[in-house]
Amino acid sequence: MDNMHSCTLLVIILPVCQHVQMLFVFLRTHNNPLVGGDPCKHERTYKLPTKPQLCAHPADDILQSIMVLLKPLASLWILAAVAFAVPAQEKRIHHHADLSDHVHDDAHGFQYDHEAFLGKEEAKTFDQLTPEESKDRLGKIVDRIDTDKDGYISHAELHYWIKHRQRRYIEENVNKHWKDYDKNQDGKIGWEEYKNTTYGYYLDEEFDDVEDKATYKSMLTRDERRFKIADRDGDGIATREEFTAFLHPEEFDYMKDVIVQETVEDIDKNGDGKINLEEYIGDMYTPENGEHEPDWVQTERKHFSEFRDTNKNGYLDADEVAQWILPGEVDHADNEAKHLIHETDTDKDEKITKEEILANWNMFVGSQATNYGEDLTKRHDEL
């Protein structure tokens, strides 16, 4: 995730017979009270099973016994996830990843620009093409970027394109899970569809089979609230865009409040709706018996008092939490669009033509001639 940590992944699968494909799949991020996952990238997809439809079978009694035995195993997995939580100083902060892992230094190559313009995987693909193939495909891309078909690429069009390329990982994630939830295949996901798919196995028993019943009920309540906020028209049905906002709220301005609310709920142990110093530190660090408090914890105590608690009342309220976990950051895509136009716009009219781009094609895309050492055999026919 570049400057971000991977989200917590917990998977327990029980292939007993053809009637039960999946017993327990659990994908969860920071807002799972049990798992100290990372909200940065916020792959907020987690899945509990639908209720298995078991027919009469001699293995049924055995299956029930195995399920009982699996409960403590699931708890051990959860405890393990907690034990290996990401470094706590960063886990709550929603950083936007840079456009490339490479240093942005045109004097030493255009690898940064290639990955910014194409996305990382597609940039590797272009490095396997001949210069003629690269320029030909670049020309087709330029035609797609010019959405108003006026023959020019404006800053707004280029900015949108770069943002779109960088969001592909989100779109791919949503597409991957869409069919799991859109049970009636109508191109939308209702709350009931999502709830039944995610929690169906436990709903009939009111979570009686789960040791931490309160946690699962809390998860259900939180999901419903987030789903309703993502559902902008309030019809109880999520379009693909609304479902994306549900799974990846950090990408949508109108979802920022729910990110803050969930963060406060996770850290606020006494339920007063605020975060005091001990709750702030407790979310990051739990001392072992006799352990000396590390220097980084002392530093975080100072950060709380000197930077986080801006009104100096000893607590972090919602606004202060927002400033902490959603810092205002540089728009990398905006800067890259300005940079590419500045370097390519020969007549200095603040927009670029297809001819200007192709004349500077190696700034936008690579080829075998500009290959910087990547060895990739996978090729894409079209972007």
C-alpha positions in Angstrom: 0.0 0.0 0.0 3.0 2.3 -0.3 2.9 4.5 2.8 0.0 2.4 4.1 -0.3 -1.0 5.8 -2.2 -4.0 4.5 -5.7 -4.5 5.8 -6.3 -7.5 8.2 -7.4 -10.7 6.4 -8.9 -13.6 8.3 -10.1 -16.6 6.4 -11.4 -19.9 7.8 -12.9 -22.3 5.3 -14.5 -25.6 5.9 -15.1 -27.7 2.8 -17.2 -30.5 4.3 -19.4 -31.6 1.4 -20.9 -30.1 -1.7 -23.8 -28.6 0.3 -21.5 -26.3 2.2 -19.0 -24.3 0.1 -18.1 -21.8 2.7 -18.5 -21.7 6.5 -16.6 -18.7 7.6 -14.8 -16.0 5.6 -13.9 -12.9 7.5 -12.4 -9.9 5.8 -12.2 -6.9 8.1 -10.5 -3.5 8.5 -9.9 -1.1 11.4 -13.5 -0.7 12.3 -13.7 -4.3 13.4 -13.4 -4.0 17.2 -11.6 -7.3 17.3 -9.0 -6.7 14.7 -6.5 -3.9 14.7 -6.5 -3.5 10.9 -5.5 -0.5 8.9 -8.1 2.0 7.7 -5.7 3.6 5.3 -6.5 1.8 2.2 -9.7 0.7 3.9 -10.6 -2.4 2.0 -13.7 -2.6 4.0 -15.0 -5.9 2.6 -15.7 -8.6 5.1 -17.9 -11.5 4.7 -19.7 -13.8 7.1 -21.4 -16.8 5.5 -24.9 -17.3 4.3 -26.8 -19.9 6.3 -25.9 -23.3 4.9 -28.8 -25.2 3.3 -28.0 -28.7 4.5 -29.9 -31.7 3.3 -30.2 -34.9 5.3 -26.8 -36.5 5.2 -24.9 -38.9 7.4 -22.1 -36.4 7.8 -24.5 -33.8 9.5 -23.7 -34.9 13.0 -20.0 -34.9 12.3 -20.3 -31.4 10.7 -22.0 -30.0 13.8 -19.2 -31.4 16.0 -16.5 -29.9 13.8 -18.3 -26.5 13.8 -18.2 -26.6 17.6 -14.5 -27.4 17.6 -13.8 -24.6 15.1 -15.2 -21.9 17.4 -12.1 -21.7 19.6 -9.9 -22.0 16.5 -11.7 -18.9 15.1 -11.0 -17.1 18.4 -7.3 -18.0 18.1 -7.2 -16.5 14.6 -8.7 -13.3 15.9 -6.3 -13.1 18.8 -3.4 -13.7 16.3 -4.7 -10.9 14.1 -4.7 -8.6 17.1 -1.2 -9.7 18.1 0.1 -8.8 14.7 -1.7 -5.5 14.3 0.0 -2.8 12.2 2.3 -0.2 13.8 -0.2 1.9 15.7 1.3 5.3 15.1 0.0 5.2 11.5 -2.9 2.8 11.5 -5.7 5.4 12.0 -4.4 7.9 9.4 -5.9 7.8 5.9 -3.0 8.7 3.7 -3.4 9.0 0.0 -0.8 6.9 -1.8 1.6 8.5 -4.1 1.2 7.8 -7.8 4.4 5.7 -8.0 7.1 4.2 -5.9 9.7 5.8 -8.1 11.3 9.1 -7.3 9.8 11.9 -9.5 13.0 13.0 -11.2 12.8 13.5 -15.0 16.5 14.0 -15.2 17.0 10.3 -14.4 14.0 8.9 -16.3 10.2 9.0 -16.6 9.2 5.9 -14.5 7.2 8.0 -12.1 5.3 9.7 -15.0 4.6 6.4 -16.7 3.1 4.8 -13.6 1.1 8.0 -12.8 -0.3 8.2 -16.3 -1.0 4.5 -16.9 -1.1 2.8 -13.5 1.6 0.5 -12.3 0.6 -2.7 -14.0 -0.1 -1.1 -17.4 3.2 0.8 -17.2 5.0 -2.5 -17.0 3.0 -3.8 -20.0 4.1 -0.9 -22.1 7.7 -1.6 -21.2 7.4 -4.8 -23.3 6.2 -3.0 -26.4 8.2 -1.7 -29.3 8.3 2.1 -29.5 5.9 2.0 -32.5 3.5 -0.1 -30.5 3.7 2.1 -27.5 3.1 5.3 -29.6 0.1 3.6 -31.3 -1.5 2.6 -28.1 -0.8 6.0 -26.6 -2.6 7.7 -29.4 -5.7 5.6 -28.7 -5.5 6.5 -25.0 -5.3 10.2 -25.9 -8.5 9.8 -27.9 -10.2 8.4 -24.8 -8.9 11.2 -22.5 -10.3 13.9 -24.8 -13.9 13.4 -23.6 -15.3 16.5 -25.2 -13.6 15.7 -28.6 -12.3 19.2 -29.2 -8.8 18.0 -30.1 -7.2 19.2 -26.9 -6.4 17.6 -23.6 -7.3 20.1 -20.9 -5.9 20.0 -17.3 -9.3 18.8 -16.1 -9.4 15.9 -18.6 -5.9 14.8 -17.8 -6.5 15.1 -14.0 -9.6 13.0 -14.3 -7.8 10.4 -16.3 -4.9 10.1 -13.8 -7.3 9.9 -10.9 -9.3 7.2 -12.7 -6.1 5.1 -13.4 -5.2 5.3 -9.7 -8.6 4.2 -8.5 -8.6 1.0 -10.6 -7.7 -1.1 -7.6 -10.9 0.1 -5.9 -13.0 -0.7 -8.9 -11.4 -4.1 -9.2 -12.2 -4.8 -5.6 -15.8 -3.8 -5.9 -16.2 -5.9 -9.1 -14.7 -8.9 -7.4 -17.3 -8.8 -4.6 -20.3 -7.5 -6.5 -21.6 -10.8 -7.7 -21.4 -12.2 -4.1 -24.0 -9.6 -2.9 -26.1 -8.9 -6.0 -28.0 -12.1 -5.6 -30.9 -11.2 -7.9 -28.5 -9.9 -10.5 -30.4 -6.6 -11.1 -27.3 -4.5 -11.0 -28.0 -3.1 -7.6 -27.5 -4.3 -4.0 -30.2 -3.9 -1.4 -29.5 -3.7 2.3 -31.3 -6.9 2.8 -29.2 -8.7 0.2 -26.0 -7.5 1.8 -27.2 -8.3 5.3 -28.4 -11.8 4.5 -25.2 -12.6 2.5 -22.9 -11.2 5.2 -24.7 -12.3 8.4 -27.3 -14.8 7.2 -25.9 -17.8 9.1 -26.1 -16.0 12.4 -29.3 -13.9 12.1 -31.7 -16.7 12.8 -30.0 -17.5 16.0 -29.6 -13.9 17.0 -25.9 -14.6 17.1 -26.4 -17.2 19.8 -23.6 -19.4 18.2 -21.1 -16.6 18.5 -19.1 -16.2 21.7 -18.9 -12.4 21.4 -22.5 -11.8 20.5 -22.3 -8.1 21.3 -19.5 -7.5 18.9 -21.3 -9.1 16.0 -24.5 -7.2 16.7 -22.4 -4.0 16.9 -20.9 -4.9 13.5 -24.3 -5.3 12.0 -25.5 -2.0 13.4 -22.4 -0.2 12.1 -22.8 -1.7 8.7 -26.4 -0.7 8.4 -25.6 2.9 9.4 -22.8 3.1 6.9 -24.9 1.5 4.2 -27.7 4.1 4.7 -25.2 7.0 4.5 -23.7 5.6 1.3 -27.2 5.2 -0.1 -27.5 8.8 -1.1 -31.1 8.7 -2.4 -32.3 6.7 0.7 -34.1 4.0 -1.3 -32.4 1.1 0.6 -30.6 0.0 -2.6 -27.0 0.7 -3.5 -25.9 1.4 -7.0 -22.4 0.4 -7.9 -21.1 3.9 -7.0 -23.0 3.9 -3.6 -21.7 0.4 -2.9 -18.2 1.6 -3.6 -18.7 4.4 -1.1 -19.9 1.8 1.4 -16.8 -0.3 1.0 -14.3 2.5 0.5 -15.7 5.6 2.3 -12.3 7.3 2.4 -12.6 7.9 -1.3 -15.9 10.0 -0.9 -16.2 13.3 0.8 -19.8 12.7 1.9 -18.6 9.6 3.8 -15.9 11.4 5.8 -18.2 11.9 8.8 -18.9 8.2 9.2 -15.2 7.4 9.1 -14.7 9.8 12.0 -17.6 8.5 13.9 -16.4 4.9 13.6 -12.9 5.8 14.6 -14.2 7.6 17.8 -16.4 4.5 18.6 -13.4 2.2 18.2 -11.2 4.2 20.6 -13.7 5.8 23.0 -13.8 3.1 25.8 -15.9 5.1 28.3 -18.6 6.0 25.9 -18.5 9.8 26.4 -18.1 10.5 22.7 -14.6 11.8 23.0 -11.1 10.4 23.1 -8.9 11.2 26.1 -5.2 10.7 26.3 -5.3 7.2 27.8 -7.8 6.0 25.2 -5.6 7.5 22.5 -2.5 5.7 23.8 -4.4 2.6 24.6 -5.5 2.3 20.9 -1.8 2.1 20.0 0.0 0.4 22.8 -0.7 -2.1 25.6 2.2 -2.5 28.0 3.5 -5.8 29.1 4.0 -6.4 32.8 7.1 -4.5 33.9 7.8 -3.1 30.4 9.2 0.3 30.1 7.1 2.6 27.9 8.9 3.0 24.5 10.1 6.4 23.3 7.6 6.4 20.5 4.7 6.2 23.0 6.2 9.2 24.9 6.3 11.0 21.6 2.7 10.2 20.9 1.7 11.6 24.3 3.3 14.9 23.3 1.6 14.8 19.9 -1.7 14.4 21.6 -1.2 17.4 23.9 0.6 19.6 21.5 -1.0 18.9 18.1 -4.0 16.6 18.2 -5.9 18.4 21.1 -6.1 21.8 19.4 -8.4 23.4 21.9 -6.4 22.0 24.8 -9.3 20.6 26.8 -7.8 17.2 27.3 -10.0 15.4 24.7 -10.3 14.9 21.0 -13.7 15.7 19.7 -15.0 14.8 16.2 -13.4 17.8 14.5 -10.0 17.1 16.1 -10.2 13.4 15.2 -11.0 14.4 11.6 -7.9 16.6 11.5 -5.9 13.7 12.8 -7.1 10.8 10.6 -8.0 12.8 7.5 -5.2 15.2 7.0 -5.3 17.6 4.1 -2.8 16.3 1.6 -1.3 17.3 -1.8 -3.4 16.2 -4.8 -0.7 14.1 -6.5 -2.9 13.6 -9.6 -3.4 17.4 -9.9 0.3 18.0 -9.7 1.1 15.4 -12.2 -1.4 16.7 -14.7 0.1 20.2 -14.4 3.6 18.7 -14.8 2.8 16.8 -17.9 1.1 19.7 -19.5 3.9 22.1 -18.6 6.5 19.8 -20.1 4.5 19.0 -23.3 2.7 22.2 -24.1 5.1 23.6 -26.7 2.8 26.6 -27.7 2.1 27.4 -24.0 -1.7 27.6 -24.4 -2.2 25.5 -21.2 -3.6 22.5 -23.0 -2.0 19.9 -25.1 -2.8 18.3 -28.5 -2.4 14.7 -29.5 0.5 15.8 -31.7 2.3 17.4 -28.7 1.8 14.3 -26.6 3.1 11.9 -29.3 6.1 14.2 -29.8 6.9 13.6 -26.2 5.5 10.1 -26.0 8.4 8.6 -23.9 7.3 11.0 -21.0 3.9 9.4 -20.9 4.6 5.7 -21.7 7.6 3.4 -21.8 8.7 0.8 -24.4 11.4 -1.8 -24.9 13.7 1.1 -25.7 13.0 2.8 -22.4 12.6 -0.3 -20.3 14.0 0.3 -16.8 14.5 -3.3 -15.9 11.1 -4.7 -15.3 10.6 -8.3 -16.5 7.0 -8.9 -17.3 5.5 -11.4 -19.6 1.9 -10.6 -19.0 0.5 -8.4 -21.7 -2.9 -6.6 -22.0 -4.6 -6.3 -25.3 -6.2 -3.0 -24.4 -6.3 -0.8 -21.3 
